[in-house]
Amino acid sequence: MTNPKINELEEKEFWQKVRQEFMLDPQMTFFNTGTLGAMPRRVFERTVNHLRMTAEKIAEWDYYGPDWIAGYQPWTEIREKAARLINCEVKELALTENATAGMNYISNGLDLKAGDEVLGTDQEHPGGECGWKLAAKRHGVVYHQLHLGKPIKSPEEVIETFVKAMGPKTRVIAIPHLITGSGAILPVKEICAEARRRGIFTVIDGAQTVGHIKVDVKDLGCDAYYGSFHKWLCAPAGNGFLYVRKERAPEVWTTLASAQWDNHDDDGYRLSQRGTGNLSLLMGLDEALNFHFELGPERVYARIKQLGDYLRMRLQEVPGIKIFTPLHPQMASGITIYNIEGLTGNFIQDELWKRGRLRPRSMGEVYGVRQSTHIYNSKEEIDRTIAILKEISPKRR
Ligand SMILES: Cc1ncc(COP(=O)(O)O)c(C=O)c1O
């Protein structure tokens, strides 16, 4: 029989070793993966070595083999790895600069006309909503942002809101898989299933998901899904992707047209065209994918969820705490948003830094701070956070 105490110890030692793979200064604690992940040393070195090689040896580039720049070639091996991560075919996956690019490729790429309706939420990141706002202003598209709770209490509440709002004019549903400002994981699968029955195009903002929670686009049943690799997957900044289901890819015009603009044999390649790009960043992405697969995606997701659940449990000891992340077990993982009655996000952010060199991110006056717990974080760091929050709470006894 396995001894749970030994397992716990082994697990702790495993994650301590993983922490050593990162270059993060040990005097500081980084809790803001929701903005940008920290790179493991091997990702950094692969990127920088390639950049150096380009600077020194560019004269060796003879155009017979692979390019020394990104943006023109299909980079099939890297796309294959990324496709494996989200469970799609390689030809369904495009490499982009970030999530914002993915969203714009869909909002610009679909032929939408005045009066066509797009449904989103009232808790979007600009990188998830502004393409639709532009389409509204430019083409008369009607963009409705449905109200969701903060915190959301159950998946049913969200499903009901969307199903009720779908009507004959609804052409697109564009929603986040995981909301940046609350950490809520939305019931995307159920919403996509209903949308598909009605022929509505679904596009999911996965900026906060890959490397954080499991993403299986076939299981979700969405038509498009985009995200960033530089947050939870810890790739260098400037790496993202766009998935478009092959059956609906012909409906998406390319936004950045270059040599492959009309290549409908490989839509992922077609939508990856962006002119000269930095291949060193793509090498870094390749290494980040290797690192993630070597650690084991399921183990990574479980660790992140465990740390997030631990933080949310311990936060409840803080007098005056207000948690905006759902406490429903299926609806949250590594992002937690909270405030303390009488305080602001900037105040909490500054005190955690001054007193403990802990770095979450302020979300402003009302919503306090967002604390992202990734594989380089630990329970001890969460304990230190809680101790400071108790000290600064105006309601402390
Ligand atoms: C939900 C969501 N969508 C889109 C974005 C934009 O991502 P990027 O800046 O990588 O394009 C973010 C960034 O935080 C986000 O959280």
The ligand as an SDF file (V2000), in Angstrom:
LIG
                    3D

 16 16  0  0  0  0  0  0  0  0999 V2000
   -8.5020   36.3690  -21.3920 C   0  0  0  0  0  0  0  0  0  0  0  0
   -7.4200   37.0880  -22.1520 C   0  0  0  0  0  0  0  0  0  0  0  0
   -7.5800   37.3100  -23.4630 N   0  0  0  0  0  0  0  0  0  0  0  0
   -6.6330   37.9230  -24.2030 C   0  0  0  0  0  0  0  0  0  0  0  0
   -5.4680   38.3640  -23.6250 C   0  0  0  0  0  0  0  0  0  0  0  0
   -4.4450   39.0150  -24.4720 C   0  0  0  0  0  0  0  0  0  0  0  0
   -3.3020   38.2110  -24.5440 O   0  0  0  0  0  0  0  0  0  0  0  0
   -2.0440   38.6930  -25.3770 P   0  0  0  0  0  0  0  0  0  0  0  0
   -1.5950   39.9740  -24.7590 O   0  0  0  0  0  0  0  0  0  0  0  0
   -1.0580   37.6020  -25.2180 O   0  0  0  0  0  0  0  0  0  0  0  0
   -2.4980   38.8950  -26.7650 O   0  0  0  0  0  0  0  0  0  0  0  0
   -5.2550   38.1700  -22.2500 C   0  0  0  0  0  0  0  0  0  0  0  0
   -4.0390   38.6680  -21.6010 C   0  0  0  0  0  0  0  0  0  0  0  0
   -3.9120   38.7290  -20.4010 O   0  0  0  0  0  0  0  0  0  0  0  0
   -6.2590   37.5160  -21.4950 C   0  0  0  0  0  0  0  0  0  0  0  0
   -6.1190   37.2830  -20.1960 O   0  0  0  0  0  0  0  0  0  0  0  0
  1  2  1  0
  2  3  1  0
  2 15  2  0
  3  4  2  0
  4  5  1  0
  5  6  1  0
  5 12  2  0
  6  7  1  0
  7  8  1  0
  8  9  2  0
  8 10  1  0
  8 11  1  0
 12 13  1  0
 12 15  1  0
 13 14  2  0
 15 16  1  0
M  END
$$$$
